């Protein structure tokens, strides 16, 4: 049996060291960055971020955005669990049971879990994590952009195209979000959650990174100086991820959200993004919106290991 203690070890990094090593590492998903983790931690205050580097023998180093509650931990806390590997890493990642055993041993934990996208979402990610044993999670919705935005437009339901045209006919204009839109995004976020009786946990500084053009594609729709809607996507090597669809009441009536969403899709297609993960649907309205653009349901995958399980 391999001596895990001798060959492999997990250590805690400072946040500055985490940022530096992550910048030099390779990751299919964007969610190991601290800006995304900040949003997840605001929504889950029981979790604390423990930046973890796992030295795996002579193969290289893994970076795990470990989020811990008591003796339980998960990889990531916003979007999917992102694993980054050192630039010189070759071959597949270790099995999840072996990795979890090392992490739990060195951090005094009893179990480790994470969530990864459907198998069809990204060939690169599947090559990296496809050997991990999983069970089906809740459905997400995948949209194929490989043929470009025009193909998506032609395949979309007439109601979706009509909503975009109506917003344009009303004089609404879509554009890339700018730093000056930070307070508008926060206002829209609070109004969108408030319609469902939920309070926003974010501050303006939490979401400022959505406007820098590097971490996300954020499109706003305005009527003159009034911002009525926004669509926010995270972008990674494996594709793009629809994270926020924000509207005020006037924006909903004017179909501003449809225009923001469609404009974001065209931006992503121009960047060469092939697959867009639109996320889970909560209620019939969200299901109809996603299906209207041609997205299909696919199961996410849950990965879990508990102390004492067979390797």
TARASUL-V804514 format. One record per backbone hydrogen bond with DSSP energy under -0.5 kcal/mol. NH is the residue of the N-H (numbers start at 1). CO is the residue of the C=O. Records with the same first field share a line. If there is no record, write none. Layout:
# TARASUL-V804514
NH = CO, CO
This chain:
# TARASUL-V804514
4 = 2
7 = 3
8 = 4
9 = 55
11 = 53
13 = 51
18 = 14
19 = 15
20 = 16
21 = 17
22 = 18
23 = 19
24 = 20
25 = 21, 22
26 = 85
33 = 30
36 = 33
37 = 33
38 = 34
39 = 35
40 = 36
41 = 37
42 = 38
43 = 39
44 = 40
47 = 44
48 = 68
50 = 66
52 = 64
53 = 11
54 = 62
55 = 9, 53
56 = 54, 60
57 = 7, 55
59 = 56
60 = 56
62 = 54
63 = 84
64 = 52, 62
65 = 63, 82
66 = 50, 64
67 = 74
68 = 48
69 = 72
72 = 69
73 = 111
74 = 67
75 = 113
76 = 65, 74
81 = 115
82 = 80
84 = 63
85 = 26
86 = 61
89 = 86
93 = 128
99 = 95
100 = 96
101 = 97
102 = 98
103 = 99
104 = 100
105 = 101
106 = 102
107 = 103
108 = 104
109 = 104
110 = 71
111 = 71
112 = 305
113 = 73
114 = 303
116 = 301
121 = 118
126 = 122
127 = 123
128 = 124
129 = 125
130 = 126
132 = 129
135 = 302
137 = 300
140 = 298
142 = 296
143 = 276
145 = 143, 274
146 = 274
148 = 145
152 = 148
153 = 149
154 = 150
155 = 151
156 = 152
157 = 292
160 = 157
161 = 157
162 = 158
163 = 159
164 = 160
165 = 161
166 = 162
167 = 163
168 = 164
169 = 165
170 = 166
171 = 168
172 = 167
173 = 222
175 = 220
177 = 218
181 = 178
182 = 179
185 = 181
186 = 182
187 = 183
188 = 184
189 = 185
190 = 186
191 = 187
192 = 188
193 = 189
194 = 190
195 = 191
196 = 193
197 = 194
198 = 193
207 = 203
208 = 204, 205
210 = 207
211 = 208
212 = 209
217 = 233
218 = 216
219 = 231
220 = 175
221 = 229
222 = 173
223 = 226
224 = 222
226 = 223
227 = 225
228 = 221, 226
229 = 221
230 = 246
231 = 219
232 = 244
233 = 217
234 = 241
235 = 215
236 = 239
238 = 28
239 = 236
240 = 275
241 = 234
242 = 277
243 = 232, 241
244 = 232
246 = 230
248 = 228
252 = 248
253 = 249
254 = 250
255 = 252
256 = 251
259 = 255
260 = 256
261 = 257
262 = 258
263 = 259
264 = 260
265 = 261
266 = 262
267 = 263
268 = 264
269 = 265
270 = 266
271 = 267
272 = 269
273 = 268
276 = 143
277 = 240
278 = 141, 276
282 = 280
283 = 281
287 = 283
288 = 284
289 = 285
290 = 286
291 = 287
292 = 288
293 = 289, 290
294 = 291
295 = 290
296 = 142
298 = 140
300 = 138
301 = 116
302 = 135
303 = 114
305 = 112
307 = 110
309 = 306
